[in-house]
Amino acid sequence: MPKQISAARRSSMVGLLTAASLALALSGCASYDVTAPADARADAPAADVKAKEAKDSKGGDAGGDVDCRKAKCVALTFDAGPSENTNRLLDILKENKAHATFFMLGKNHIAERPAEVKRIDAEGHELANHTWSHQILTEIKPDEAKRELSRVQDEVRKITGKTPTLMRPPQGRTDGTVSEISKELGLAQVLWSVTAKDYETTDSALITKRVLDQTKRDGIILLHDIYKGTVPAVPGILKELKKRGYTVVTVSQLLSPAKPEPGMAYRP
């Protein structure tokens, strides 16, 4: 049964995923595939499982990769940068030996801050796509949606030599057409389970509380490195997550030994 596993492991969602509620479904729109990180790991091809085990037995690239089948992992992600705050954020992540996934915007961000993009890559973080100009992909023509994503792919490749394999649709809004475009471009879609709504407050203590109140194992945390109150909250978030036994990882580490599947939407 190709593309059909168990109902618990892979399901088809209908409608638009909104920022307010990722589970909200509206009838009448094309469906697409969505799966949870734990289910993706469980369904990883045997060859990928063996490859990871072989890599881990040899110590990986730097003392062994995190195995989120065993560790209590949570993925940390930042949207809409890079910005004037990104270098400070990278300093904080380096100090805490933590890695994150950066879903970057093209216009006024990647295009204006190539040095930060290079640093994100050089320090072991994950480069990802958040469209060129933050247009809602479900509300524009397919050709426009494709350009929104492909321009970021091209620019990141030009700067770093690497092409992102992950994308986050603005406001989390996707559908069958966006999924097909993502698949064509080699991009998996990444949604989230934790949001601090840092776009509506500069209160770092409140941002910290919101993140910690919502975080569970295999969660995906959504923050923005463009807002004033967010980066100052990160040290406290990392400290408390570590205290609670979490290992902070990139999205791809969270999914491993599975590899992000183009077109698939990942959501805890």
N, C-alpha and C positions, 0 to 999 in steps of 0.2 A: 504494500500500500504506500506508494510514493507520496511524500509530504504529509502523510497522516500518521501520527504517532498515537498517543492516548489523548483523550479529551482534556485530561488534567495537565498535559505537557504542552500542548499546542492548540490554540483556539483561533477562531476567526472573529475579528471584531468588526462592527458596523458603525460607520459614522465618523465624526470628528472628535479627536481627543483634545479637550480644552485645557487651558492652564488651570482653571478652577477645579476640574475633575477629570483625571485621565481616564476614568472608567465610563464617562458619559457617552452613550451611543445614540445616534440618531438614525432612524430607518431611511431607506431609499438610496444609500450611497454604497459604493463598491467596498467589498471587504478586503481585509489584508491579514497576514499572519503575525501573531504576537506570541512571545514566549518569555518565561522568567529565567533569570540567570542560572538558578539551580537546575531547572529543567534542561537548559542548554548544555550544562556540564554533564548531566546524566545521559543525555542523548549524543554526546560527542562520539564521532567515529572512532573505532578501535585503534586505527593508525595514529590518530592525534593523541589518544591517551598514552599509547606506547612511546610516542615521540617525547611527550612531556615527562614521562617517568624516566626515560633514558637521559634527558637533559638534567632533570633534578638529581639523578644519581651521580652525575658528573659535576654537580655544583652549580649548574646554570651559568649565567653570564656574570653574576656577581654574588656568589655564595648561595645560589639556589633561588629559583622563582617561588613566589607565594603560591601555595596550593589552596584555593578557596573551597575545595571539597573537604578540607580538614580545618583550615583556619576560619575564624569568625571575621569575614571580610565585609567591607563597605566601600563603595566606589565614590570618590570625591570628584565632582565635575564643576567647571566654571564656564559660563556662557558669556558671549557678546564682547569679549576682549579681542586682542590685547588692548590695554589702556595705560594711562599714566600710573595706575596702581599695580600693574602686573609685575614689575621688577621687585617691588616690596613683597608681593605674594610669593614670588619664586624664592626670595631670601628665606621667608618663613618656612616654606616647604622643605628647603634644603636643610635648614636648622633642625627640622623635625624628622628628617629622613623619610619624607612622605612624597608620594607621587600622585598626580591628578591627571584628568583628561580635560583638555581645553577645547571647547566648541567655539571656534573663532568666527567672527564676522569679517567680511572682506572690506567693504567700503568704510573708510575712515579708521580702520583698525589694522588688519593684516597689511593693507596697502600703505598705511602710514607708519607702521611699526615693525618692519621686517627684522630688526635686531632682536626684539622681544620674541618673535616667532622662532628665530634661530636659537635663542636661549632656552625656550620651552623645550625644544627638541634636544638640544645638547645636554640638558640636565635630566633627561630620561622620562619626561612627561609625554603624554599622548596628544598628538595633533589631530583635531577633529573639525568638522564642518558645521557651521551654523547659518549658512547661506551668505550671499554677498551683501544684501541690503535689508535683511530681516523681513522680507515680504512673506505673507501667509501663503504657503504653497498650495493650499486647497482652494484659494480664492483667485488664482491667476492661471493663465493658460499653460498647458503642459510644456510648451517650448520655453516659456518664461521661467517656469519652475526649474527646468533642466539647466538653463543658463545661471540661475541663482546658485545652484550647487556646483556646476562645472567650473565656474570662474574661480571659486575658492580652491577647488582641486588644483587647477592650473597654477594659481598664485603660490600656494603652499609648496607645490612641487618645484616651482621656479626658485623659491627661497631656500628650501631645505633638501631638495632632491627626493623627498618622500611624498607619497600621495595618501591623504586620509582614507581610512576604511570605515569611519563612523560619521554619522551626521545626526544632528538634533533639529527637527522641524520647529520653526518659531511657534511659540505657544503650545508646542506638543501636538499641533494639528496636522494630521496625516490622513490618507485614504488610499484606496487601491491604486489610483493613478500615481500618487507620490511614491508609493512603494515600488511600482514598476520602474519609475525613473531612477529611484535609488538603486535598484537592482542593476539596471543598465550601467550605472556609473560606479558600481562596485562598493556601494555604501550601505551599511546596516544602520537602522534607525534606533536611537537610544532615547528612551523617555526617562521617567524618574519616579521616585517614591517619597522623596523628602524635599520640601521646598520651604525656605525661610521667608519667602516673599520679600526679599531684601530690596526689591524695587519700590517698596512702599514705606520703608523706614531707614533711618540712619542710626538706630539704636543697636549697637553691636551686642549688648547683653541680650536683647530680645532676639536678635538673629541667632545667637548661640543657643538660647533656650529652645527656640523653634526647631533647630536642627536636632538637638539632643533628644527632645521629646518625641520626635518622629522616627529616629534611626533604629532600624532593626537589622539583623544579619541579612546580607545580600542586598541591602538597600543601595539606591543610587541617589546621592545628594546633589541637588541643584542649587548653585550659588552663582553670583555674577561678580567678576572682578572689575566692573565698571562703576560700582556704587560705593559711596563714601564709607558706609558703615560695615561693609562686608569683610574686607581684608583685615581690619583690626580684630574681627571676631574669630579669625581662623586659628590663631594660637590656642585660644581657649577650647575651641571645638576639637582640635587635634589632641590636646592634653587629656580632655575628658573621654574621648573615644578610646584612647590608649588605656586609660584607667579602667574602662569598662571591658577591655579585652578585645577591642576591634583592631584589625589590621586594615589600614587605609591603602587602597589599590586603585589602579586605572580600570576603566571599563573592560578592556581586553583581558586584563589579569583576572577580573571578576568572572568572566565567561570561560576562561581556560580550564580544561584542555580543549573546549570547543573554540572554534574560530568564528568571528562575527560573520553571519550569513547575509550577503547583500539582499536588501529588500525587506528582511525580517525586522520587526519592531521588538526591541527588548525592554521589558518593564517588570520590575519586581512584583 
